[in-house]
Every structure is written in structure tokens, then in C-alpha cells.
Amino acid sequence: MVGAPERHRQILADVAKLYDWIDSQLRQNPAGAGRCSACGACCDFPAYDHRLFVTPPELMYLAAKLDVAALKPMSAGKCPYQQGQSCTVHEDRFAACRIFCCKGDSAFQSELSEAVVKRLKALCERLEVPYRYQDLPAALETFNRNESDTLRDRDAQ
């Protein structure tokens, strides 16, 4: 198995490539992708009546981009990275956030989402990352707990 730092770099590089691929798929099908008006409504999950699911590599990517060991917990129903109507992590947002647009074609979004989940699962298998597809509040809690355990173990050595 590749060493932990190299594996971590590979995960981040692979997620970046995946996000680039998603963005290219959206550009190739603007009618299916829809046009976001940046109203922030979809970031208020209970009000919008939906849930956001993410994977460990996506969380690792965001934490690395933000240069933090822990990500903001989601204590309310809104994404913790929404400020007013703006996404403070827009450039580094999760795959589902890239794909979903309230004005997009749901069939196109569903098909693209399924393709992305398959790619994320394959990435996890190839790089030996436990695969979990969790809703955002649970994923943030799990990620932060695991990162805290990793730091504590590292400090104990």
C-alpha cells in the first residue's frame, strides 16, 4: 500500500479530477445542468426538503482546501458553509452541490450523480479508503471524530 501522505495526495488529486470532470459534463449539457441563480435556497436542506450526501474523499478534499483538521459541524438544517445566500466554499464544494441546480433537469442530474457515486466508490476501493455515502450532518460528525482520533494517535506516538 502507498504511504499515508502519498495516498492522501492521490485522493485529493483524484477528487480534483472528478470535480473537473463534473464541471465539464455540466458545461456540455447546459440545458440539463440548469442555471443557478445563487439564491442559497438549496443550502437550507429542511426548507428545500432534501438531503445532501457526501463521501470521505470529498470531506478530505474540502478540509485540505480549507487547510483545517476539522470541518464545521452542521448543527442546524443549513449547510455550515452558507453565509447569507452565498456559499463560502463554492470553488471547493461537494460533487452533489456541483450537480444539483433547482432549475436543472432532474433526469440529467440523477444520471450524472449515479456516475459520480460509482467513480467515488471506485476511488475509495482503489486507495483503500472506507466508503461511506452519508448525509452531510452525519458525514461531518464522522469525519471530525475520525480526524480527532488520528491527531490524538499521532500526538501519542
Order of alpha helices (4+ residues) and beta strands (2+ residues): alpha-alpha-alpha-beta-alpha-beta-beta-alpha-alpha-beta-alpha
